[in-house]
Amino acid sequence: MLALRLVRGAPPLALLRRLLLAAAAAGVTFLMLGAVGHAAGHPEAAGDGATRMLWCLVPLAAALQLAVAVARTETSRRALTGLDAAGVGPSRMPLLAAVSTTASCLLGSVVALLLFLLLRGHLGGLPFAGAAADVLGAGPALPLGAVLLLFLLVPLTAAATCLVALRPRPLPPSRREGDRNEPATLADAPPAALPPGLPWGVALTATGLALETLAGRGSGDPAAGALLPMPGTLAGSPPGALAGWVLTAIGLVLAGPGLTHLSGRLITLGRPGALRLLSGRILQDDAERVGRPLGVLCAVASGALAAGELYGPARGGEAASGAVFGPLTLLGGVLVLGCATASALAAAAESRALRAPATASLLQLGAPRSLLRNAAALRAVVVVAVLGPIAWAVGRLVALPLTT
């Protein structure tokens, strides 16, 4: 009941995040139900149905990341005194976040199930009934156990992920003595250390590109269906193509915090003024928190560019592109890209909430609000200028061996 009351009394931005999470859960559940329905309607293509279900793991992972980002944002902005008085301390906050996340995902699963039944033709007499009967494999009855399992899969996995990701962790020794010795502003604080994941990320990205190059030799024309169709059959595909994509994506995710930290250092090069110093120090301090979602977004953007190079109209014409990018595939791509973008925005909101005391100190010292706005705009421009070309270059390098 406490979780439901907190959701009901949440501010508009928190409700918007919860609605985005519910929409992501609805999309993932609809994709999984669509894969089961297609497999039931086309029993002769059992391997294709299994491949479709495997491709659903990518949007599921993106939705889980969004669930953790939303829960982390709300737990970082909680009213400490009010919830502590209600008996909800730091040890019980993960449980409260998991319950709220489950409620949002259950709402999305209900919407997805109703939409799936409507488009498959089970709810006759309503508008658009049976509109996607062929795509969803209308006709044979679906196993009730499989439908129930897929209906509950997103809420249960999201709750478990939030419990694990938000579990209380001991503070480092430097932060156990309180805030007495902390600087008044972020500009007075010493620069944060470079996150340790950058070398591993670069190594994994290079390994993935090398594996992709080896797998792409003699693979044929992607327009002819010999390359990693999404979500079609994997027959005749180079086995190292998917492994190379996965390694490259993991490398970008691991390198995200380091690249974000280097972006902050880039801002403070030379003799920075107040604007550049404040912007760079904030970006370096938030590198661990914001860099990982930015790395995920960079990996998703590079994958989208590579898919556009491989399966776009320039490679095989409109007919070939439409054969690969069906409605469910486009839905999955929109879900992954949308969840990655929303997770990055949620991480930025969490960082802004954690910087609220330092921001209040700056305003009390007489700093104009325009300085804070310009610093935020400068951080966004520099991050896009650094990560954008990297995502573009990785996407082109991933697609290059498979298009020659």
C-alpha positions as CSV (number, residue, x, y, z in Angstrom):
1,M,0.0,0.0,0.0
2,L,2.9,2.4,0.8
3,A,4.3,1.9,-2.7
4,L,0.9,2.5,-4.3
5,R,0.4,5.7,-2.3
6,L,3.9,6.9,-3.3
7,V,3.1,6.3,-6.9
8,R,-0.2,8.1,-6.6
9,G,1.3,11.1,-4.9
10,A,4.4,11.3,-7.1
11,P,5.3,14.5,-9.0
12,P,4.6,14.6,-12.8
13,L,8.1,13.8,-13.8
14,A,8.1,10.7,-11.7
15,L,4.8,9.6,-13.1
16,L,6.2,10.2,-16.6
17,R,9.1,7.9,-15.8
18,R,6.7,5.3,-14.5
19,L,4.6,5.5,-17.6
20,L,7.7,5.1,-19.8
21,L,8.6,2.0,-17.8
22,A,5.1,0.7,-18.3
23,A,5.2,1.3,-22.0
24,A,8.6,-0.5,-22.2
25,A,7.2,-3.5,-20.3
26,A,4.2,-3.5,-22.6
27,G,6.4,-3.5,-25.7
28,V,8.6,-6.3,-24.5
29,T,5.7,-8.5,-23.4
30,F,3.9,-7.9,-26.7
31,L,7.1,-8.9,-28.6
32,M,7.4,-12.2,-26.6
33,L,3.7,-13.0,-27.0
34,G,4.0,-12.2,-30.7
35,A,7.0,-14.7,-31.0
36,V,4.9,-17.4,-29.2
37,G,1.9,-16.7,-31.4
38,H,3.9,-16.8,-34.6
39,A,5.5,-20.1,-33.5
40,A,2.1,-21.6,-32.8
41,G,0.6,-20.4,-36.1
42,H,3.6,-21.6,-38.1
43,P,4.7,-25.0,-36.6
44,E,6.8,-25.8,-39.7
45,A,9.2,-22.9,-38.7
46,A,10.1,-23.9,-35.2
47,G,13.7,-22.7,-35.5
48,D,12.5,-19.2,-36.6
49,G,10.2,-19.0,-33.5
50,A,13.1,-19.8,-31.2
51,T,15.2,-17.2,-33.0
52,R,12.5,-14.6,-32.5
53,M,12.3,-15.4,-28.8
54,L,16.1,-15.0,-28.5
55,W,16.0,-11.6,-30.2
56,C,13.4,-10.6,-27.5
57,L,16.2,-10.8,-24.9
58,V,17.7,-7.6,-26.3
59,P,14.6,-5.4,-25.6
60,L,14.1,-7.2,-22.3
61,A,17.6,-6.2,-21.2
62,A,17.0,-2.6,-22.3
63,A,13.7,-2.6,-20.3
64,L,15.5,-3.9,-17.2
65,Q,18.1,-1.2,-17.4
66,L,15.3,1.4,-17.6
67,A,13.6,-0.2,-14.6
68,V,16.8,0.1,-12.5
69,A,17.4,3.7,-13.7
70,V,13.9,4.7,-12.8
71,A,14.1,3.0,-9.4
72,R,17.5,4.5,-8.6
73,T,16.3,8.0,-9.5
74,E,13.3,7.8,-7.2
75,T,15.2,6.3,-4.3
76,S,17.9,9.0,-4.5
77,R,15.2,11.7,-4.3
78,R,13.2,10.2,-1.5
79,A,12.1,12.2,1.5
80,L,14.4,10.8,4.1
81,T,12.6,12.0,7.2
82,G,9.2,11.0,6.1
83,L,10.1,7.5,5.0
84,D,12.3,7.0,8.0
85,A,9.4,7.9,10.2
86,A,7.3,5.3,8.4
87,G,10.0,2.6,9.1
88,V,11.4,2.6,5.6
89,G,15.2,3.0,6.0
90,P,18.0,2.4,3.5
91,S,17.7,-1.4,3.9
92,R,14.0,-1.5,2.9
93,M,14.2,1.0,0.0
94,P,15.2,-1.7,-2.5
95,L,12.1,-3.6,-1.6
96,L,9.9,-0.5,-1.9
97,A,11.5,0.3,-5.3
98,A,10.9,-3.4,-6.4
99,V,7.2,-3.2,-5.5
100,S,6.8,0.1,-7.4
101,T,8.6,-1.3,-10.4
102,T,6.5,-4.5,-10.3
103,A,3.3,-2.4,-10.3
104,S,4.4,-0.3,-13.3
105,C,5.5,-3.4,-15.3
106,L,2.3,-5.3,-14.4
107,L,0.3,-2.4,-15.9
108,G,2.3,-2.6,-19.1
109,S,1.9,-6.4,-19.2
110,V,-1.8,-6.1,-18.9
111,V,-2.0,-3.6,-21.7
112,A,0.3,-5.8,-23.9
113,L,-1.9,-8.9,-23.3
114,L,-5.1,-7.1,-24.1
115,L,-3.6,-5.6,-27.3
116,F,-2.2,-9.0,-28.3
117,L,-5.6,-10.7,-27.9
118,L,-7.3,-7.8,-29.8
119,L,-4.9,-7.9,-32.7
120,R,-4.9,-11.7,-32.8
121,G,-8.7,-11.7,-33.1
122,H,-9.7,-13.1,-29.7
123,L,-11.7,-10.0,-28.8
124,G,-14.2,-9.9,-31.6
125,G,-16.6,-7.0,-32.1
126,L,-14.0,-4.3,-31.1
127,P,-12.2,-2.0,-33.5
128,F,-8.9,-3.5,-35.0
129,A,-9.9,-7.0,-33.9
130,G,-7.7,-9.4,-35.9
131,A,-5.8,-6.6,-37.6
132,A,-2.5,-8.5,-37.2
133,A,-3.8,-12.1,-37.3
134,D,-1.2,-13.2,-39.8
135,V,1.8,-11.7,-38.1
136,L,0.7,-13.0,-34.6
137,G,-0.2,-16.4,-35.9
138,A,-4.0,-16.4,-35.3
139,G,-5.8,-19.7,-35.4
140,P,-4.3,-22.3,-33.0
141,A,-4.8,-21.8,-29.3
142,L,-1.9,-20.7,-27.3
143,P,-0.6,-22.7,-24.3
144,L,-1.9,-21.1,-21.1
145,G,1.2,-21.7,-19.2
146,A,3.5,-20.1,-21.7
147,V,1.2,-17.0,-21.9
148,L,1.1,-16.7,-18.1
149,L,4.9,-17.1,-17.9
150,L,5.5,-14.4,-20.5
151,F,2.9,-12.2,-18.9
152,L,4.8,-12.3,-15.6
153,L,8.3,-12.4,-16.9
154,V,9.0,-8.7,-17.2
155,P,7.5,-7.7,-13.8
156,L,9.3,-10.5,-11.9
157,T,12.7,-10.0,-13.6
158,A,12.4,-6.2,-13.2
159,A,11.7,-6.6,-9.4
160,A,14.6,-9.1,-9.0
161,T,17.0,-6.8,-10.9
162,C,16.0,-3.8,-8.8
163,L,16.5,-5.8,-5.6
164,V,20.0,-6.8,-6.7
165,A,21.1,-3.4,-8.2
166,L,19.8,-1.3,-5.3
167,R,20.9,-3.4,-2.4
168,P,22.7,-1.3,0.3
169,R,26.5,-1.1,-0.1
170,P,29.0,0.0,2.5
171,L,30.3,3.5,2.0
172,P,34.0,4.0,1.2
173,P,36.2,5.0,4.2
174,S,36.6,8.5,2.8
175,R,32.8,9.1,3.2
176,R,32.1,7.5,6.5
177,E,33.0,10.5,8.6
178,G,30.1,12.6,7.3
179,D,30.1,15.8,5.2
180,R,32.1,18.0,7.5
181,N,35.2,18.0,5.4
182,E,33.5,18.1,2.1
183,P,34.0,21.2,-0.1
184,A,31.3,23.7,-0.3
185,T,31.0,23.4,-4.1
186,L,32.0,20.9,-6.8
187,A,34.5,23.4,-8.2
188,D,36.4,23.3,-4.9
189,A,36.5,19.5,-4.9
190,P,39.5,17.6,-6.3
191,P,38.9,16.0,-9.7
192,A,37.6,12.5,-9.5
193,A,39.9,9.6,-10.6
194,L,39.6,8.1,-14.0
195,P,37.2,5.1,-13.9
196,P,39.1,1.8,-14.3
197,G,36.9,0.3,-17.1
198,L,38.3,2.3,-20.0
199,P,41.2,0.0,-21.0
200,W,38.9,-3.1,-20.8
201,G,36.3,-1.4,-22.9
202,V,38.8,-0.4,-25.6
203,A,40.2,-4.0,-25.6
204,L,36.8,-5.6,-25.9
205,T,35.7,-3.2,-28.6
206,A,38.9,-3.9,-30.6
207,T,38.4,-7.7,-30.1
208,G,34.8,-7.5,-31.3
209,L,35.8,-5.6,-34.4
210,A,38.6,-8.0,-35.2
211,L,36.2,-11.0,-34.7
212,E,33.7,-9.2,-36.9
213,T,36.3,-8.7,-39.6
214,L,37.3,-12.4,-39.5
215,A,33.6,-13.6,-39.6
216,G,32.7,-11.2,-42.4
217,R,35.1,-12.7,-44.9
218,G,33.3,-14.6,-47.6
219,S,29.9,-14.1,-45.8
220,G,28.2,-12.9,-49.0
221,D,25.6,-10.2,-49.6
222,P,23.5,-9.1,-46.6
223,A,20.6,-8.3,-49.0
224,A,20.5,-12.0,-50.0
225,G,19.7,-13.1,-46.4
226,A,23.2,-14.6,-45.7
227,L,23.8,-12.3,-42.8
228,L,22.3,-12.2,-39.4
229,P,18.6,-11.4,-40.3
230,M,16.6,-9.8,-37.6
231,P,14.7,-11.7,-36.4
232,G,14.8,-14.3,-39.2
233,T,16.7,-17.5,-39.4
234,L,20.4,-17.6,-38.6
235,A,21.1,-20.3,-41.1
236,G,24.1,-19.5,-43.2
237,S,25.2,-16.6,-41.0
238,P,28.8,-16.3,-39.9
239,P,28.8,-17.4,-36.3
240,G,31.3,-14.7,-35.3
241,A,29.1,-11.9,-36.5
242,L,26.8,-12.0,-33.5
243,A,29.7,-12.6,-31.1
244,G,31.6,-9.6,-32.5
245,W,28.6,-7.4,-32.1
246,V,28.1,-8.5,-28.5
247,L,31.8,-7.9,-27.6
248,T,31.8,-4.5,-29.3
249,A,28.6,-3.5,-27.4
250,I,30.0,-4.7,-24.0
251,G,33.2,-2.8,-24.7
252,L,31.4,0.4,-25.4
253,V,29.4,0.0,-22.2
254,L,32.5,-0.6,-20.1
255,A,34.3,2.4,-21.8
256,G,31.3,4.8,-21.2
257,P,32.4,6.0,-17.7
258,G,36.0,6.5,-18.9
259,L,35.0,8.4,-22.0
260,T,32.6,10.6,-20.0
261,H,35.4,11.3,-17.5
262,L,37.8,12.2,-20.4
263,S,35.1,14.5,-21.7
264,G,35.1,16.4,-18.4
265,R,38.9,16.6,-18.6
266,L,38.6,18.0,-22.1
267,I,36.4,20.8,-20.9
268,T,38.9,21.8,-18.2
269,L,42.0,21.8,-20.5
270,G,44.2,24.9,-20.3
271,R,43.2,27.7,-17.9
272,P,39.4,27.2,-17.6
273,G,37.1,29.9,-16.3
274,A,34.2,29.4,-13.9
275,L,31.9,27.9,-16.5
276,R,34.3,25.4,-17.9
277,L,35.7,24.4,-14.5
278,L,32.3,23.9,-13.0
279,S,31.0,21.9,-16.1
280,G,34.1,19.7,-16.3
281,R,34.3,18.9,-12.6
282,I,30.6,18.0,-12.5
283,L,31.1,15.7,-15.6
284,Q,34.1,14.0,-14.0
285,D,32.2,13.5,-10.7
286,D,29.2,12.0,-12.5
287,A,31.2,9.8,-14.8
288,E,30.5,6.6,-12.9
289,R,26.8,7.3,-12.6
290,V,26.1,8.7,-16.0
291,G,28.8,7.1,-18.1
292,R,27.4,3.5,-18.1
293,P,23.9,4.5,-19.5
294,L,25.7,6.8,-22.0
295,G,27.9,3.8,-23.0
296,V,24.7,1.7,-23.5
297,L,23.2,4.5,-25.6
298,C,26.4,4.6,-27.7
299,A,26.3,0.9,-28.2
300,V,22.7,1.0,-29.3
301,A,23.4,3.9,-31.7
302,S,26.3,2.1,-33.3
303,G,24.2,-1.0,-33.7
304,A,21.5,0.9,-35.3
305,L,23.9,2.5,-37.7
306,A,25.4,-0.8,-38.6
307,A,21.9,-2.3,-39.2
308,G,21.1,0.6,-41.4
309,E,24.2,0.0,-43.4
310,L,23.6,-3.7,-43.7
311,Y,19.8,-3.8,-44.4
312,G,19.0,-0.3,-45.5
313,P,17.3,0.5,-48.9
314,A,20.8,1.4,-50.3
315,R,21.9,-2.2,-49.9
316,G,18.9,-4.2,-51.2
317,G,16.1,-1.9,-52.1
318,E,12.8,-1.2,-50.4
319,A,11.6,-4.8,-50.8
320,A,14.6,-6.4,-49.2
321,S,14.6,-3.8,-46.4
322,G,10.9,-4.4,-45.7
323,A,11.5,-8.2,-45.6
324,V,14.1,-7.8,-42.8
325,F,12.6,-4.9,-40.9
326,G,9.1,-6.2,-40.2
327,P,6.7,-4.5,-37.7
328,L,7.8,-6.5,-34.7
329,T,11.5,-5.9,-35.6
330,L,10.9,-2.2,-35.8
331,L,9.0,-2.3,-32.5
332,G,12.0,-4.0,-30.9
333,G,14.4,-1.5,-32.3
334,V,12.3,1.5,-31.1
335,L,12.1,-0.2,-27.7
336,V,15.9,-0.7,-27.3
337,L,16.7,2.9,-28.5
338,G,13.9,4.4,-26.4
339,C,14.9,2.6,-23.3
340,A,18.6,3.4,-23.7
341,T,17.7,7.1,-24.1
342,A,15.3,7.2,-21.2
343,S,17.9,5.4,-19.0
344,A,20.5,8.1,-19.8
345,L,18.0,10.8,-19.0
346,A,17.0,9.1,-15.8
347,A,20.7,8.9,-14.8
348,A,21.2,12.6,-15.5
349,A,18.1,13.3,-13.3
350,E,19.6,11.2,-10.5
351,S,22.9,13.1,-10.7
352,R,21.1,16.4,-10.7
353,A,19.2,15.4,-7.6
354,L,22.4,14.3,-5.8
355,R,24.0,17.6,-6.7
356,A,21.1,19.6,-5.1
357,P,23.1,20.6,-2.0
358,A,26.1,21.8,-4.0
359,T,23.8,23.7,-6.4
360,A,22.1,25.4,-3.4
361,S,25.5,26.4,-2.1
362,L,26.4,27.9,-5.4
363,L,23.2,29.9,-5.5
364,Q,23.7,31.1,-2.0
365,L,27.2,32.3,-2.9
366,G,25.7,34.5,-5.7
367,A,26.2,32.3,-8.7
368,P,23.6,33.2,-11.4
369,R,21.2,30.4,-12.6
370,S,22.4,31.1,-16.1
371,L,25.8,29.8,-15.1
372,L,24.3,26.4,-14.1
373,R,22.2,26.3,-17.3
374,N,25.2,27.1,-19.5
375,A,27.3,24.5,-17.7
376,A,24.6,21.8,-18.3
377,A,24.4,22.8,-22.0
378,L,28.2,22.7,-22.3
379,R,28.4,19.2,-20.8
380,A,25.7,17.9,-23.2
381,V,27.5,19.4,-26.2
382,V,30.9,18.0,-25.3
383,V,29.5,14.5,-24.5
384,V,27.7,14.4,-27.8
385,A,30.8,15.7,-29.6
386,V,33.0,13.0,-28.0
387,L,30.6,9.9,-28.0
388,G,28.8,10.7,-31.3
389,P,31.8,10.2,-33.6
390,I,32.8,7.1,-31.6
391,A,29.4,5.5,-32.1
392,W,29.4,6.5,-35.8
393,A,32.9,5.0,-36.3
394,V,32.2,1.8,-34.5
395,G,28.9,1.4,-36.4
396,R,30.7,1.8,-39.7
397,L,33.6,-0.5,-38.7
398,V,31.1,-3.2,-37.6
399,A,29.2,-3.0,-40.9
400,L,32.3,-2.6,-43.2
401,P,33.5,-6.3,-43.2
402,L,29.9,-7.5,-43.9
403,T,29.2,-5.2,-46.7
404,T,32.4,-5.9,-48.8
